[in-house]
Amino acid sequence: MNSLTNLLSKLIKILSDNDLIIPEDIKMRYHSLNDLQNRIRTLTRLCTILCPDQAFLYLKDSVVGLSTPEGPFYIHCNPQFWNDFNFIEIDNITLFDSKDYNLPAKQKCLRLESLTNSILKKTNIMDEDLHLKRLQNQKTIPNQISTVSPKVVLDTEVPEKKEMTGAINTIITNCIKKGLIDYKQIVVNHTSTEELFNISLELICLSTALCPKLSFASTKHFDDDDEMFNDDFIVGFYTLSGPVAFHFKNKYQERFQHVQWFEKAPKYDGYTNDIMLERINSLIALLSFNTTEDITEMIRKNPLLHESQKPPKTFQYKKV
């Protein structure tokens, strides 16, 4: 399995280096590389709005991230996305060391975990809404990024590249079905699905620690006939347009003991990956000017949501 997985990774790199495929569209089971990168960027944005004092955007190296007790966590941020982080102090180089520029994914995860642990140890999440204090201290620099953002030149995705990318995706899908490869270990653009998954997990863990009142977890889906995936649980966020949820293996449950646990997860309304990102971005917009308590009340009053999709009036901290 490993040899075929490595062979596919090498083939993808050769095709990508020769501009014969669109690497961002390579699909690993349910999600493409682009889907996973968009998820990480959106979750990073959520974390930076929740703790702006730790956030930095360093334009010289095109990175955005957070300072942590173990050193900076960052992601590469293309200029087209700089305006998504326009509340951060520009070029805050004191929070980013260029020697960390090629930090391995495992080290990034450890740094995020250190920040989450630090927050959980120092914060009484039951009684304090520290986000309000962060809002009061937040530095907003409107229009500063737009004056320096270069024009983005989009890749001309010619039909031949799309066709070749589709062929690679078909090979990956068939190999997964036959159990011939470990799709999590396939490397595209110098990173594997597993590495992106682990970074997503740590960002979700951090963001739920920062806004526990808007978070939930459960070992069951809402509908009884919708069985939970093998050895999985759900963790997610309430938003004004409906919940978003992520599946993780049960071995990670201990990382989310700070989250509200329920017998069943909120009702799934069929949202897609794009809608999920829209909902998280809408939550970010609300968090820019409101406390989590205010947002919780807004969601509760939305008549379009199913009752299970609304935060409870009483914070349920202890896992069921």
Secondary structure as GFF3:
##gff-version 3
##sequence-region A 1 320
A	DSSP	alpha_helix	2	17	.	.	.	ID=ss1
A	DSSP	three_ten_helix	23	25	.	.	.	ID=ss2
A	DSSP	beta_strand	27	28	.	.	.	ID=ss3
A	DSSP	beta_strand	31	32	.	.	.	ID=ss4
A	DSSP	alpha_helix	33	50	.	.	.	ID=ss5
A	DSSP	three_ten_helix	52	54	.	.	.	ID=ss6
A	DSSP	beta_strand	55	58	.	.	.	ID=ss7
A	DSSP	beta_strand	63	66	.	.	.	ID=ss8
A	DSSP	beta_strand	73	76	.	.	.	ID=ss9
A	DSSP	three_ten_helix	79	85	.	.	.	ID=ss10
A	DSSP	three_ten_helix	93	95	.	.	.	ID=ss11
A	DSSP	three_ten_helix	98	100	.	.	.	ID=ss12
A	DSSP	alpha_helix	105	122	.	.	.	ID=ss13
A	DSSP	alpha_helix	130	137	.	.	.	ID=ss14
A	DSSP	alpha_helix	159	177	.	.	.	ID=ss15
A	DSSP	three_ten_helix	183	185	.	.	.	ID=ss16
A	DSSP	beta_strand	187	188	.	.	.	ID=ss17
A	DSSP	beta_strand	191	192	.	.	.	ID=ss18
A	DSSP	alpha_helix	193	210	.	.	.	ID=ss19
A	DSSP	three_ten_helix	212	214	.	.	.	ID=ss20
A	DSSP	beta_strand	215	218	.	.	.	ID=ss21
A	DSSP	beta_strand	232	237	.	.	.	ID=ss22
A	DSSP	beta_strand	244	249	.	.	.	ID=ss23
A	DSSP	three_ten_helix	250	256	.	.	.	ID=ss24
A	DSSP	beta_strand	261	262	.	.	.	ID=ss25
A	DSSP	alpha_helix	273	287	.	.	.	ID=ss26
A	DSSP	alpha_helix	292	300	.	.	.	ID=ss27
A	DSSP	three_ten_helix	307	309	.	.	.	ID=ss28
###
